[in-house]
Structures are given as structure tokens and as C-alpha cells.
Amino acid sequence: MPANESSDRDCFLERQIRILVRRLTRLEETQLTSTEVSLPIDRVNARIDKIEERMNRRFELLEARIDRLEAKFNDLDRKFDVAIAISLNRSRVSDD
């Protein structure tokens, strides 16, 4: 191999190595650390937990309200049954 070709080949290889080093450096600079990745995820998870807690509290309040409404409904149902029974007894007495 003539000296000129060897020199050209060396220059080519050196240039390729420099290109690869620059690309590797850029790649390393753009890589995120595990901390950089986990912090936003932790913030999102914390926000989800807060929303979940708030929804659970609202659900518990809603269940309590439903229980109160059911109790009122049952009370009204009993009163209605009593009123119907009284009404039926009065109509029997008046029919006699």
C-alpha cells in the first residue's frame, strides 16, 4: 500500500472516529438520568394519589347521603302504609 493511500486511510479513519465521538457526546448529553425520569413520574403519581383521595372522600359523602335518603324514603314508606291502613279502616267503618 503506497504511503499516500495509507495517509488517506488514516485521515479517513480519524475523521470517522471524530464523527463517532461527537455523536456519542451528543447522545450522552441528551440522555436523562434515572432521577430526571423518576421525578416527573413521582409528581404525577402524587397528583393521582391526591385525586384518588379526593374522589374517595366524595364517594364516602355520596354514600352517606344515599343512606340518609334511603332512611327518609323508608320512613315515608312506613308512614304511607299507616295512612293507607287508616284510610282503609275508615272506609270499612263508614261502609258498615
Summary of the structure (lengths in Angstrom):
residues: 96
radius of gyration: 41.2
end to end distance: 134.0
largest distance: 135.9
contacts: 178
relative contact order: 0.04
helix: 94%
strand: 0%
